């Protein structure tokens, strides 16, 4: 059996997303930050606060494209490697201006990235495993 559009065999053994993609899209539209616990291809875990920009696809893998506060650069995060996520109420710089049809300057965004406000964790992550919650709480507390 082939996929009708691409005429390729259907993908098998796809890894599940570690993110609620509906919530991710909502955060993108609202201009709000996301706290991620992420595992790279070598299995190393890191904790990030990101400003989500878009969701993209590469072959059978979904990616979250976002500005990473830790690396101070745009990064691509495979959604199947996210081990926990907290959807924060804090908006990232320029979000309000974009909502009003204006854009913040690069200098404004860079300055705001150096002095971020303290985020508040979203209580809706309560269904995650205790290890994942501890990862997020540690990350937010250490900011």
C-alpha positions in Angstrom: 0.0 0.0 0.0 1.3 3.5 -0.9 0.5 6.9 0.4 -1.8 8.5 -2.2 -0.1 11.9 -2.5 3.6 10.9 -2.5 3.3 7.3 -3.7 5.6 6.1 -1.0 5.2 3.4 1.6 3.5 4.7 4.8 5.8 5.7 7.7 6.1 3.2 10.5 7.4 3.4 14.0 7.0 7.1 14.3 8.0 8.6 17.7 5.2 10.3 19.5 5.4 14.0 20.1 6.5 15.1 23.5 4.4 18.3 23.2 0.8 19.0 23.0 0.9 20.5 19.5 -2.5 22.4 19.9 -1.0 24.2 23.0 2.2 24.9 21.0 0.3 26.5 18.2 -1.7 28.5 20.8 1.5 29.7 22.4 2.9 30.7 19.0 -0.3 32.7 18.2 -0.3 34.4 21.6 3.5 35.1 21.6 4.1 33.2 24.8 7.2 31.3 26.0 7.5 27.6 26.5 9.8 25.8 29.0 11.2 22.6 27.5 13.1 19.7 28.9 14.8 18.3 25.8 17.0 15.2 25.1 19.4 15.6 22.2 20.5 12.8 19.8 23.2 11.6 22.2 20.6 11.4 25.0 21.9 14.4 27.0 19.1 16.4 28.6 18.9 20.2 28.8 16.4 22.7 30.0 15.4 25.6 27.8 13.1 28.5 27.7 12.1 29.1 24.1 10.1 31.7 22.1 8.2 29.5 19.6 8.1 30.8 16.1 6.7 27.9 13.9 6.2 24.2 13.5 7.9 22.5 10.6 8.4 19.1 9.2 11.4 17.2 7.9 10.5 13.8 6.4 8.5 12.1 9.2 9.8 14.3 12.1 8.0 17.4 13.4 10.2 20.3 14.6 9.5 23.3 16.8 11.5 26.3 15.5 12.1 28.8 18.3 14.5 31.4 19.8 16.4 29.7 22.6 17.2 31.9 25.6 20.0 29.6 26.6 21.8 29.6 23.3 20.7 33.1 22.3 20.0 31.9 18.8 17.3 30.2 16.8 17.1 26.5 17.3 15.1 23.5 15.9 13.7 21.1 18.5 12.5 17.7 17.4 9.1 17.3 19.1 9.7 13.6 19.7 12.8 14.5 21.9 10.9 16.8 24.2 10.5 15.1 27.6 8.4 17.7 29.3 7.0 21.1 28.5 5.5 24.0 30.5 3.4 26.5 28.8 4.2 29.9 30.3 2.0 33.0 30.6 5.0 35.3 29.9 5.1 36.9 26.5 8.3 37.2 24.6 9.5 40.7 23.4 7.6 42.0 20.4 4.6 39.7 20.8 2.2 42.6 21.7 3.5 44.7 18.8 3.0 41.8 16.4 -0.5 41.3 17.7 -1.1 45.0 17.0 0.4 44.8 13.5 3.8 46.3 14.5 7.2 44.6 14.8 9.8 45.1 17.5 13.2 46.0 16.4 16.1 43.5 16.6 17.7 45.7 19.2 14.5 45.7 21.4 14.4 41.9 21.2 18.1 41.5 22.0 17.8 43.8 25.0 14.7 42.0 26.3 16.5 38.6 25.9 19.2 39.9 28.3 16.8 40.9 31.0 13.8 38.4 30.9 11.0 38.7 33.4 10.4 35.7 35.7 8.0 33.2 34.1 5.1 31.5 35.8 4.7 27.8 35.2 1.3 26.7 33.8 -0.4 24.3 36.2 -1.8 22.2 33.4 1.5 20.2 33.3 0.3 18.3 36.4 -0.4 15.1 34.4 3.2 14.6 33.6 5.5 12.1 35.4 7.2 13.4 38.6 10.6 13.4 36.9 9.4 15.7 34.2 7.7 18.1 36.6 10.9 18.2 38.7 12.8 19.1 35.5 10.5 22.0 34.8 10.3 23.3 38.4 14.1 23.2 38.7 14.5 25.0 35.4 12.0 27.8 36.3 13.4 28.2 39.8 16.9 28.6 38.6 16.2 31.4 36.2 
